[in-house]
Amino acid sequence: MKKLLCLAALFFITAHSTGQSITPDKLEGNWKICAFDINGITWDFKTDVITLPQEYDKSLGENQKQAMITDIREGLKAYKEGSIAFKTGNYIEQSMAGEVASGIYSIENKNGLQYLKIVNDDAQKSIDTLQARFSEGKLYLTVPDEIGGKTVLTYCK
């Protein structure tokens, strides 16, 4: 019985992890941004709730927190309409905060994580590498910044 339970657990873990891997066919289609997380400050666009990290919550007064939330709403409102489209031939089109970008993407696996490597259609053929993962039907793209922080963009179909 113990062997059967272990085998069932192994099957579930394997099926779950492979079911979450990123492939072009799983990406294909139009995705709309549904949440934005900058270094732990999260704005869920679907519920319109902004969450501050616990250390902010503990160290700021109520007026300071409300002022910060107001600033976040103002500063990020242009991102609420962001979208990304994955098309055949590994072509990608992105729109965010009035900026539009496109290019060709590939999927890379490194150290157990998956990354989208995007060669942009700009004059420099700049390259963006974003950590990517699926969870609960959502696509999460992690964008590192120059100072060691990160932004996580959550997309929903």
Secondary structure by P-SEA (a helix, b strand, c coil): caaaaaaaaaaaaaaaaaaacccccccccbbbbccccccccccccccccccccaaaaacccaaaaaaaaaaaaaacccccccbbbbccccbbbbbcccbbbbbbbbbbbcccbbbbbbbccccccbbbbbbccccccbbbbbbbccccbbbbbbbcc
